[in-house]
Amino acid sequence: MEFDLENPLTGCTTEQQPETIPDLFFSASDHMPSLIISQTSDFHICFRQEAISLALQAQYSCDLDPLVAYLAVNYIDRFMSKKEIQQGKPWVLKLLVASCLSLAAKMMNTHFSASDFQSFEQREQGFIFDTKTINQMELLVLNALDWRMRSITPFSFLSFFISLLEPKDPPLKQALKDRASEFIFKAQHEIKLLEFEPSIIAASSLIVASHELLPMQYSSSFKTSILSCQHVNKEKLLACSNAMQEMVERAGYESVSSTRTALSVLDQHYNKSVTDTSTSTSTITSVGMSMTPGKREIKRRKLNNHFNENKVGFSQR
């Protein structure tokens, strides 16, 4: 069965059933990093930045769905919180990224060619790994994550929180969902946002998007509805919303076209006029702040055989 980030629990339909919502909130912590990477060394922070950058490069060079790269980074974060990555072994970065991308593609039933990914990397004189080595690394990741690969992410909570929106106009809800999704992609690059639960990230992205897309009275009402949700920690939500708003302002998002779109949807709702599909915003795209890795002086080598945790430079935290 193909894995859907919006419906991570087996048997969920596109519109999540009420009984699955508590399970989502309860289980989300199992799919978060157990150690905040921002509280570790500068090496680990830089390692994560380069890993995200490499995953995004693979997304574009291998024409991957942005959600595949997003899921792969989720695996990387969770793996890094379980395994200590030793310095002095720069090839570990590429092996981990390639393996997590491969796992994410398998989960989402999407083609991913490790050879194409490595062909792209050859231009930077990276290491070359055979299939056996990548598969062995995949197994190491699976064991570290306790085989919990159906990750519960912020995308899993969007439909639930959007259902609280009034008015319930489908084009308006889609516009809000699209904009919030852009912010979720962006938030994955903000290391200080890793401490917040996926549900808090989702709620915050919708609050920030509603401020941009909706008139004040509707945005305020939507925020109140989210804050009233029994599953939401209000202090964490406000802290995360403020951090996400700062992220958006720092990135200098253009909101004119999106605002015009949302207002036209509201006009449609009240005037009951018929418009075309121009009410929707752009489809979900990855707009993350990728950091281009610095020039790495890495000698090309073929790594295979005798694969184990010690040799690839991982130790238990």
N, C-alpha and C positions, 0 to 999 in steps of 0.2 A: 504494500500500500504506500502510495506516495505521501511523504510527510509535508504537512502544511503548517507554516509558522503561525498562522492565525488560528488554527485548530489543532493544537499539539496532542490533545488527548484522543485516544482511539475511540472512534464511533461518533465524534462530534460532527454536526452538520455545519454548513456555512454560517447560519445564524445559531450561535451557541445556545444550547438548552440551559435553562436556569440552574439545574442540578449540577452542571459542570463548573459553574463559576466558583463556588467555594473550593473545589478541588484545585482549580488553577491558582487561586491565591495561596492555598495551603502548600502546594508543591513547588511554587516558584523558587523558594530558597535553595532547593536541591539543584537548581540549574544556574546558580550564581557563583562567581569566584568565592572560595572560602577564605581568601586572604586578599585584602585590598592592595593591588599592585602599586598604587600611589604611595603606600607606606613602606615600600621596599626601596632597594638601592636605585641609583640613577641608571645603572646598567640594565635593570629589569624594565624600567620605564622606557629607555631607548630601544630595548629589544622589542617591546610591545609596539612602539611606534613604527619600527621598521617592518614588523610582522604585518601590521595593518596595511602599510604602504605596499608591501609585496602582494598581499591578498587582493588589493584594489588593482594593482597592475595586472594580475592574473585575470581579474574580472573583465578588464577591457581587452587584453591581448587574446584571451581564450573565449571571449564573448559569453561570459557566464551571467546568469541571472544575478542581480545585486543581492537577492536574498540568500544565495549560496555563499557569497563572500561574507555576508553578515553572520550567517550561521557558523561559518568556519572561524571567524574571530571570536564568537562565543565559546567555541571549543578551545581555542588558543588561550583565552583568558582563564577558563576553568582549569585547563591543564597547567598553566603557569602557577596557579594558586595551590596546586597539589605537588608539583615537582620543582625542585630547585634546579635552575639552569646554570650550569657552571660557565664561567668566563673562559676565554681562550679557545673556544671551539665554535668559530663563526658559522660553520656549515650547518650547525644545529638549526639555525633560523630557517633556512630554506627547506630543510627536511620536515620540520614541524608544520610550516605553512602548506607545503605540498600535501602532506598527509591529512591535515584538517580540511583542506579544500576537497580532497578526494572523498573523505568521509561525508562532508556536507552534500556533495554532488550525488553520492549514492543514496543518502537519506531522501533527497528531493527528486530522485529518479532523473537526474540530469547528467548528460555526458560531460566528463572532464578528462582531458588527456594530459597526463603527467609529462609525457614527452614533449607536447606542445608548450607546456608551461616551462619546462627546462630549456627548450630551444630558445624561448624568449630570454631566459636568464643567461644563456651562453654569451650574449652580447656584453654582459658584465663579468664574464669569466667566473661564473659561479660553479658550484660543484654539480656533478652529474650522479643521480641515484638510479639504480635499477629498480624494477618492479618489486622484487623480493624485499629490498631494503625499505621501500615506502610501505609495503604491506605490514612489515614487522613494526614500523613506527606507528601505523594505524592501530595495531593491536595494543601497543603501549598506551596510546591515547585512550582507547576504549576502556582499558583496565583502570586508568587513572580517573576516568569520568564515571566509573561503575556502570558502564554501558548505558548511561542515561543520555541518549542521543536525540530524543524527541524534546529538544530544548523549549522551555517556556520562556518566551521573550516578550518585550513590550507589544509586539504585533499581536500576541495572543489575547490582549485585553482591549484592543481598540473597539471591536464591535460592542462589547459590553458597555463601555463608557459612552460611546456614541448613541446607544439606545436611550440614554438619559436626556438627549438633546430635544428641545422644543424650539421651533416646529419640526416635525418629523418629515421633512422634505427630502426625498432620496438624492437629488442632485446636490443639495446643500450638504448633506451628510457625506457624500462622496468627496466633495471639495475639501471638507474638513479633514477627512481621513487621509487624503492625498498629501495635504500640507503637513499634517502631524507625522506622517510616515517619513517625509523628508527630514524632519527634525529628529526622528528616532535614528535614522541613518547617521545623521550628524553627531548625535549624542554619543555614539559608540566610540568616537575619537576623543571624547572628553574624559580623561582618566578620573577626574573627581566625581563623575556621575556613576562610576562603577559601584559605589556604595549603596545606591538606591535600588530597590526592588523593581523588577520589570513592570509591575502594575503602576508604580509611582512614576516611572519614566513615561509610560503610555498616557497616564492622566495629565502629567505636566505638559507633554507635547500637544495634547488636545486643548488644554487651557491656553497655552501660548498661541496656538493656531486660531483659536476662537477669538482672542483679542485682536488678531490681525484680520480675520475674515468676517466677523459678525459685528453688528451694531452693539453698543455698550450694554443695552438692557438684556439682550439675548446672551451675550458673553458672560455677564455677571450671573445670570440665572443658571447657565450651564456650569459655571464654576461652583456655585452653591450646591447644585445637584451632586457634583462629584465629591465635594467635601462632606456631604451628608451620607455618602456611601459607608456602610458599616465595615467594609474591608479596607478602608483607606486610613492611613496614619496622617492626620492633618498637618502636623509639624513637618514631617518628612516631605509631604506634598508641597507645602509652601516653600520649603528650602530648595527642593528640586526645581520647582517652577521658576524661582528667582534665578537659579543657576542656568537654567535653559534659556530664559529670557536674555541673560547676559551673553550667552553663546550666540544667540540669534543676532543680537545687536552688534556683537563683535565681528560676526561674519558679514554684516551689512546686507542682509536679505532685502531684495526688492519685493515690495508687497503690493504695489499699485495694481498690477494685472489681477492678482489673486483677490484683492479686495473688491475690485470691480465685478469679478465673477460672482463672489458671494452675494453682493448686493443685488445683482441681477436675478439671482436665485430667489432672494427674498421678495423681490418685485413680482416674480413669477408666482410665488406662493400666495401672495395677497391679491394680486390682480387677476390670477388664474389665466394669464396669457400663455400661449404656447411658444416655446423657443426651441432651438435645436440643441445639440450636444455641446454648445459652447459654454454651458454652465459648469462644465467640469474643468478642473485644473489639469495640469500635466500629470502623466502617469508617474508612478513611483520610480525615482531614479536615485542613484547613489551620489550624494553631493558632499561626501565626507572631506574633511581637511586632511588629506594624505600628506605625509612627510616623505619627501623623496630621500631614500637612503643615501648616505654619503658614499663616496668611492671606497669600496672595500678591496684591499689588496689580498685577494683570496686566490690561491693556486687551484687550478682545476684538478680534480681527482675523481676516480671512480670508487664509490664506497659500496661495498657489498660484503656478504659473509660475516660471521662472527659478530652479529648485531646483538647488543645487550644494553641495559640501562647505563652501566658504568662507562661503556665505550662511547655512547652518544652524549654523555655529559649531564645526566639527570640524577638527582638524588631526592629522596623523600623529604618533604618539609616536616 
